[in-house]
Amino acid sequence: MTVPTGRRERKKAATRQKIADTALRLFLERGYDAVGIRDVAAEADVAVTTLFYHFASKEALVFEQDEDFEQRLTRAVTDRAPAEPLMPALRHEIRGMVRHCTADGAAPIYRMIDESRALREYEDSMRLRHAEALAGAMAADPALAATPTACRAIARFVIDAYALGREAADPDAAVDEIFEMIEAAWEATRSSGRA
């Protein structure tokens, strides 16, 4: 996440983080379904409208780094050096995201997500959105010369690498194994003359 520079931006970021931290604490203490938006707002000492200014839904409170993850994925494409290959840049980013989500203390959060249909559905829609954003960044890069279909397929594979790596007993090994397949698929699209 980029660090806000102005006082007002820092204050907004601090309020957003306070709301997200409060929500997560309450969800883990009481259960996701037992906590309402008003409970979170009251505990964070903000108005409900302030909460909704920062988060579009109750589910978004759990995935507060959603936007940051999406930006990290697209920047892995757009900010890489001109001669830097795409797949190692994406592998590096996915590995970092998986490490973040498998760090100590993350297990209760993902257990809560697995137990809630609303959170699972939100996460699924979030993954599709991330894949579309990644595909858009790839398709916009003239150096990649890839078809929109190839970009969308590879982007979905990359997002799946994150999900599968997060669930694996050895996340780094899983990400490496999956990226070997993704790289082979990427090379196949490039050698077929269609990308």
Rosetta blueprint (number, residue, H / E / L):
1 M L
2 T L
3 V L
4 P L
5 T L
6 G L
7 R H
8 R H
9 E H
10 R H
11 K H
12 K H
13 A H
14 A H
15 T H
16 R H
17 Q H
18 K H
19 I H
20 A H
21 D H
22 T H
23 A H
24 L H
25 R H
26 L H
27 F H
28 L H
29 E H
30 R H
31 G L
32 Y H
33 D H
34 A H
35 V L
36 G L
37 I H
38 R H
39 D H
40 V H
41 A H
42 A H
43 E H
44 A H
45 D L
46 V L
47 A L
48 V H
49 T H
50 T H
51 L H
52 F H
53 Y H
54 H H
55 F L
56 A L
57 S L
58 K H
59 E H
60 A H
61 L H
62 V H
63 F L
64 E L
65 Q L
66 D H
67 E H
68 D H
69 F H
70 E H
71 Q H
72 R H
73 L H
74 T H
75 R H
76 A H
77 V H
78 T H
79 D L
80 R L
81 A L
82 P L
83 A L
84 E L
85 P L
86 L H
87 M H
88 P H
89 A H
90 L H
91 R H
92 H H
93 E H
94 I H
95 R H
96 G H
97 M H
98 V H
99 R H
100 H H
101 C H
102 T L
103 A L
104 D L
105 G L
106 A L
107 A H
108 P H
109 I H
110 Y H
111 R H
112 M H
113 I H
114 D H
115 E H
116 S L
117 R H
118 A H
119 L H
120 R H
121 E H
122 Y H
123 E H
124 D H
125 S H
126 M H
127 R H
128 L H
129 R H
130 H H
131 A H
132 E H
133 A H
134 L H
135 A H
136 G H
137 A H
138 M H
139 A H
140 A L
141 D L
142 P L
143 A L
144 L L
145 A L
146 A L
147 T L
148 P H
149 T H
150 A H
151 C H
152 R H
153 A H
154 I H
155 A H
156 R H
157 F H
158 V H
159 I H
160 D H
161 A H
162 Y H
163 A H
164 L H
165 G H
166 R H
167 E H
168 A L
169 A L
170 D L
171 P H
172 D H
173 A H
174 A H
175 V H
176 D H
177 E H
178 I H
179 F H
180 E H
181 M H
182 I H
183 E H
184 A H
185 A H
186 W H
187 E H
188 A H
189 T H
190 R H
191 S H
192 S L
193 G L
194 R L
195 A L
